[in-house]
Amino acid sequence: MKYISEQELVDLLANIADGERRIVAVAGPPGSGKSTLAERMETVLNAKTPGYAAVFPMDGYHFDDQVLIPRGLRPRKGAPETFDIEGFFHMLDRLRRNAVKEIALPVFDRSLEIARAGARIIPQSVRLVLVEGNYLLLDRDGWNALTFDTTMMLDVPRETLRQRLMKRWAEHGKSSEEIAQQVDSSDMLNVDLIQTSSRPADYGLRF
């Protein structure tokens, strides 16, 4: 894995020809800054060429609580088994084929803890789709079938991630006890899985 700067990454992805499409993975553990990086890259690239880039967040493929609770998975929401990996795989394929005028995507609403169907549109004219998510490079059945034109992994120290996650949940109004339970019994398990069981990325970013 080659470490590059954010500007080098923008330069790398800025020259896709009109009529072509590239699918790029922005992977990393919870709290690593995937959404922030993908959205900033989208803004920078679209400022140079309007409509050039769009972000596709993996989190829209969370199973709903009505599925997770009967399966006993609600406490592990955010783990690989709590996502519709097959649906996500087929949506990536649709985006890659780019055969229709526009494609509607689900987007996870953290304030409501649900995915909202058809909440984002990616037009056929978009050249770069920035797919951001925790498990894009996970070396596990289902996940390791995902393919991308370019892959990157965000590299953040484990304790930094823990502090960011604690702050995130505090901002969502959780109590100290709820935060400790969420972070240490769920989030950090996912962090460790990603950091130890992901396929090598093309590029790494310290973020």
Secondary structure as GFF3:
##gff-version 3
##sequence-region A 1 207
A	DSSP	beta_strand	2	3	.	.	.	ID=ss1
A	DSSP	alpha_helix	6	13	.	.	.	ID=ss2
A	DSSP	beta_strand	22	27	.	.	.	ID=ss3
A	DSSP	alpha_helix	34	48	.	.	.	ID=ss4
A	DSSP	beta_strand	53	57	.	.	.	ID=ss5
A	DSSP	three_ten_helix	58	61	.	.	.	ID=ss6
A	DSSP	alpha_helix	65	68	.	.	.	ID=ss7
A	DSSP	three_ten_helix	74	76	.	.	.	ID=ss8
A	DSSP	three_ten_helix	80	82	.	.	.	ID=ss9
A	DSSP	alpha_helix	85	97	.	.	.	ID=ss10
A	DSSP	beta_strand	102	109	.	.	.	ID=ss11
A	DSSP	beta_strand	114	123	.	.	.	ID=ss12
A	DSSP	beta_strand	128	133	.	.	.	ID=ss13
A	DSSP	three_ten_helix	143	145	.	.	.	ID=ss14
A	DSSP	beta_strand	150	155	.	.	.	ID=ss15
A	DSSP	alpha_helix	158	171	.	.	.	ID=ss16
A	DSSP	alpha_helix	176	182	.	.	.	ID=ss17
A	DSSP	pi_helix	183	187	.	.	.	ID=ss18
A	DSSP	alpha_helix	188	197	.	.	.	ID=ss19
A	DSSP	beta_strand	203	206	.	.	.	ID=ss20
###
